[in-house]
Amino acid sequence: MPRRHRGVAPVGGAGGLMLPFARVTLIGLGLIGSSLARAVRATMPTVRLTGYDADPAVRETAVRIELVDDVADSAGTAAIDADLVILCVPVGAIGPAAAELADDLPADAVVSDVGSCKAAVARALAEALPGRAIVPAHPVAGTEQSGPEAGFATLFHGRWCILTPEAGTDATAVERVAEFWRRLGATPEVMTPEHHDRVLAVTSHLPHLIAYTIVGTASDLEEVTRGEVIKYSAGGFRDFTRIAASDPTMWRDVFLTNREAVLEMLGRFSEDLASLQRAIRWGKGDELFDLFTRTRAIRRSIVEQGQDDPAADFGRSHE
């Protein structure tokens, strides 16, 4: 059972109180939506899956690869008989997507999402779907790939899924969504939306911003060095390029939606970077060594908790 800490509440156990949702609708069939479809098929095969994507080409692909049982031609049509609707679209599109299906949403349906910003998403959903059972969620999982063919059923195995229901949300609806994610192999935990956004600003959003910046700087230098930045890319830079290859629309919306928390963490990072700059300039080796020792311990803790592969050099082959 997760600990309660700084805006975080434990989620109840999976003991028999919750049954799987019978009819699940996925709005958005990119990496997360298609992974959800495959994971539901693998773990809850009796669930009826309906999907919709605003892009006709994505809908055609979903039909071709038989991603879901039915591919609808509108968000409203997809939601007509759902008991769980999950919005798998960029956070900036969640409000409009919810409004598009509002008139067709069954009265007893639960609505959730997979966005990595939660305070703004919670407000957008409440505005578009007043009086509905809304349980925002964020599965902390993903890759730099996108599209319906990029998904895979095990994406959520061993990952956290953070739920951020507003105070007063029906407890049964929260537990049903938590049980849904447990069955997909994730570990659910409940936070307030504001606490989630501060945590993810430092663990996800800021690292992406740094990666975009470093790769952008290298791109500018590429003209000066005539190809050497790419030619001699070391492992660290290659890892930054992987992060910086993430979906541009999604991350544009993340930074604009969670701007306050991101700017706060960016300010703290800038102060720490300035301190590191001074340590290098004045030859403070002990200060550098202490910092690197602390950060090495954090990496080991992440591996010990099963949140990354312990293989040396991130599992790269050197053959």
C-alpha positions in Angstrom: 0.0 0.0 0.0 1.5 3.3 -1.0 2.4 5.8 1.7 0.5 9.0 2.2 2.9 11.9 1.7 2.6 15.6 0.6 -0.7 15.4 -1.2 -0.5 11.7 -1.9 -3.1 9.1 -0.8 -2.9 5.3 -0.9 -5.1 3.4 -3.3 -7.0 0.3 -2.0 -6.0 -3.2 -2.8 -7.2 -5.3 -5.7 -9.3 -7.7 -3.7 -12.4 -8.7 -5.7 -14.4 -5.5 -5.2 -13.8 -4.2 -8.7 -14.7 -5.9 -11.9 -13.1 -5.0 -15.2 -15.0 -2.4 -17.3 -17.0 -4.2 -19.9 -16.9 -1.5 -22.7 -13.8 0.7 -23.1 -13.5 3.5 -25.5 -10.1 5.0 -26.5 -10.0 8.4 -28.0 -6.7 8.8 -29.7 -4.8 5.7 -31.1 -1.2 6.8 -30.9 1.5 5.1 -28.8 -0.4 5.2 -25.5 -3.9 4.5 -27.0 -2.6 1.6 -29.1 -0.6 0.2 -26.2 -3.8 0.4 -24.0 -5.7 -1.5 -26.7 -3.1 -4.2 -26.9 -2.8 -4.4 -23.1 -6.6 -4.7 -22.6 -6.7 -7.4 -25.2 -3.9 -9.3 -23.5 -5.2 -9.0 -19.9 -9.0 -8.5 -20.2 -10.0 -10.2 -23.4 -13.7 -10.0 -22.8 -13.7 -6.2 -22.8 -15.3 -4.6 -25.8 -12.9 -2.1 -27.3 -14.0 0.9 -29.4 -11.5 3.4 -30.8 -11.5 6.8 -32.5 -8.7 9.1 -33.8 -9.2 12.5 -35.4 -6.7 11.5 -38.1 -8.4 9.5 -40.8 -5.1 7.8 -41.7 -4.7 6.6 -38.1 -8.3 5.2 -38.2 -7.5 3.4 -41.4 -4.4 1.9 -39.8 -6.3 0.8 -36.7 -8.8 -1.0 -38.9 -6.1 -2.7 -41.0 -4.2 -4.0 -37.9 -7.4 -4.9 -36.1 -6.3 -2.8 -33.1 -9.8 -2.6 -31.6 -13.2 -4.2 -32.1 -14.8 -1.1 -33.6 -13.2 2.1 -35.1 -15.8 4.9 -34.9 -16.0 7.9 -37.3 -16.5 10.4 -34.5 -15.7 10.8 -30.8 -19.4 10.9 -29.9 -20.1 7.6 -31.8 -17.2 5.9 -30.0 -18.5 6.9 -26.6 -22.2 6.0 -27.0 -22.2 2.7 -25.1 -18.9 3.0 -23.1 -18.6 2.5 -19.4 -15.0 3.8 -19.5 -13.7 6.5 -21.9 -10.0 7.2 -21.9 -8.7 10.3 -23.7 -5.3 9.5 -25.2 -4.7 12.8 -26.9 -2.2 15.6 -26.3 -3.1 17.5 -23.1 -4.0 20.6 -25.1 -6.6 18.6 -27.0 -8.3 16.9 -24.0 -10.8 19.6 -23.3 -12.0 19.9 -26.9 -12.1 16.1 -27.2 -14.2 15.7 -24.1 -16.6 18.4 -25.3 -16.9 16.6 -28.6 -18.3 13.5 -27.0 -20.2 15.1 -24.1 -23.7 14.8 -25.7 -23.3 11.0 -26.4 -21.6 10.0 -23.1 -23.7 7.6 -21.0 -24.7 9.0 -17.7 -22.9 6.3 -15.7 -19.7 6.3 -17.7 -16.3 7.1 -16.1 -14.0 9.4 -18.0 -10.2 9.3 -17.7 -7.1 10.4 -19.7 -3.4 9.7 -19.9 -1.9 13.2 -20.0 1.2 14.1 -18.1 -0.2 17.4 -16.8 -3.1 17.1 -14.4 -4.3 20.3 -12.9 -5.2 21.9 -16.2 -6.6 18.7 -17.5 -8.8 18.2 -14.5 -10.2 21.8 -15.0 -10.8 21.1 -18.7 -12.6 17.9 -18.1 -14.8 19.3 -15.4 -15.7 22.2 -17.6 -16.5 20.0 -20.6 -18.3 17.2 -18.6 -19.9 18.8 -15.6 -21.4 16.3 -13.1 -19.6 13.3 -14.7 -17.4 10.8 -12.9 -13.9 12.0 -13.9 -10.7 10.2 -12.8 -7.7 11.8 -14.5 -4.7 9.4 -14.8 -1.1 9.5 -15.9 0.7 6.2 -16.7 4.3 7.1 -16.3 5.5 5.1 -19.3 6.3 5.8 -23.0 8.8 5.7 -25.7 10.0 8.2 -28.3 7.9 6.4 -30.9 4.4 7.4 -32.0 1.5 6.1 -34.0 -0.9 3.1 -33.8 1.8 0.6 -34.8 4.2 1.8 -32.2 2.2 0.4 -29.2 2.9 -2.8 -27.3 1.0 -4.6 -24.6 3.7 -4.6 -21.9 4.3 -0.8 -22.0 2.7 -0.4 -18.5 4.2 -3.4 -16.8 5.9 -2.4 -13.6 5.2 1.3 -14.1 3.3 3.8 -11.9 0.0 5.1 -13.0 -0.8 8.3 -11.0 -4.5 9.1 -10.5 -5.5 12.7 -9.7 -9.3 12.8 -8.9 -10.6 16.0 -7.5 -11.9 16.0 -3.9 -15.4 14.6 -3.7 -15.0 12.3 -6.7 -16.9 9.0 -6.3 -14.6 6.6 -4.5 -16.0 3.6 -6.4 -15.1 5.3 -9.7 -11.6 6.0 -8.5 -11.1 2.4 -7.4 -12.5 1.0 -10.7 -10.0 3.0 -12.7 -7.2 1.9 -10.3 -8.2 -1.7 -10.7 -8.2 -1.3 -14.5 -4.6 -0.1 -14.4 -3.6 -2.9 -12.0 -4.8 -5.4 -14.5 -2.6 -3.9 -17.1 0.4 -4.4 -14.9 0.8 -0.9 -13.5 0.8 0.2 -9.9 -1.7 3.0 -9.2 -1.2 5.8 -6.7 -3.4 8.8 -6.0 -2.0 12.4 -5.8 -3.6 15.8 -5.9 -3.3 17.3 -9.4 -1.0 20.1 -8.2 1.4 17.8 -6.5 1.6 15.6 -9.5 2.5 18.5 -11.7 5.3 19.6 -9.4 6.7 16.0 -9.2 6.6 15.4 -13.0 8.0 18.8 -13.7 11.3 17.7 -12.3 11.2 14.0 -13.1 10.0 14.2 -16.7 9.2 17.7 -18.1 12.5 19.4 -17.1 14.7 16.5 -18.4 12.8 16.7 -21.8 13.4 20.5 -21.9 17.1 20.0 -21.2 17.3 17.3 -23.9 15.6 19.5 -26.5 18.0 22.3 -25.5 21.2 20.3 -25.7 20.2 18.7 -29.0 19.2 22.0 -30.4 22.5 23.5 -29.4 24.3 20.6 -31.0 22.3 21.2 -34.2 23.5 24.8 -34.2 27.1 23.7 -33.7 26.7 21.1 -36.5 27.2 23.7 -39.1 30.4 24.9 -37.4 31.9 21.5 -36.9 30.9 20.1 -40.3 29.3 16.9 -39.1 31.5 16.1 -36.1 28.8 16.5 -33.5 26.8 13.7 -35.1 29.8 11.6 -36.2 31.4 11.5 -32.7 28.2 11.4 -30.6 28.9 9.6 -27.3 26.4 7.6 -25.3 25.2 10.6 -23.3 24.4 12.7 -26.3 22.7 9.7 -28.0 20.4 9.3 -25.0 19.5 13.0 -25.2 18.6 12.6 -28.9 16.3 9.7 -28.0 14.4 11.9 -25.5 14.4 14.9 -27.9 12.8 12.7 -30.6 9.6 12.5 -28.6 6.3 13.7 -30.1 6.6 17.5 -30.7 2.8 18.2 -30.4 2.6 16.4 -27.1 5.6 18.1 -25.5 4.6 21.5 -26.8 1.3 21.1 -25.0 3.0 19.7 -21.8 5.3 22.8 -21.4 2.5 25.3 -22.1 0.0 23.5 -19.9 2.3 22.9 -16.9 4.3 26.1 -17.4 4.2 27.3 -13.7 5.7 24.1 -12.3 8.2 23.8 -15.2 9.4 27.4 -14.8 9.8 26.9 -11.0 11.9 23.8 -11.5 13.8 25.4 -14.4 14.7 28.3 -12.0 16.0 25.9 -9.4 18.0 24.0 -12.1 19.5 27.2 -13.3 20.7 28.0 -9.8 22.2 24.6 -9.4 23.9 24.8 -12.8 25.4 28.2 -11.9 26.8 26.6 -8.7 28.3 23.8 -10.8 29.8 26.3 -13.1 31.5 28.0 -10.2 32.8 24.7 -8.9 34.4 23.9 -12.2 35.8 27.4 -12.6 37.4 27.5 -9.2 38.6 23.9 -9.2 36.4 22.7 -6.4 37.0 19.0 -7.0 35.5 17.8 -3.6 32.3 19.6 -4.4 32.0 18.0 -7.8 32.9 14.6 -6.4 30.2 14.9 -3.7 27.6 15.9 -6.3 28.5 13.0 -8.6 28.4 10.5 -5.7 24.9 11.6 -4.8 23.6 11.4 -8.3 25.2 7.9 -8.8 23.2 6.7 -5.7 20.0 8.0 -7.2 20.6 6.0 -10.4 21.2 2.9 -8.3 18.0 3.5 -6.4 16.0 3.7 -9.6 17.4 0.4 -10.8 16.7 -1.2 -7.4 13.1 -0.2 -7.6 12.7 -1.8 -11.0 12.2 1.5 -12.9 15.0 0.9 -15.3 17.1 -1.9 -16.8 20.3 -2.6 -14.8 22.2 -3.7 -17.9 25.5 -1.9 -18.4 25.5 1.0 -20.8 21.6 0.9 -21.0 21.7 -2.6 -22.6 23.6 -1.4 -25.7 25.2 -4.1 -27.8 28.9 -3.6 -28.4 29.4 -6.5 -30.8 
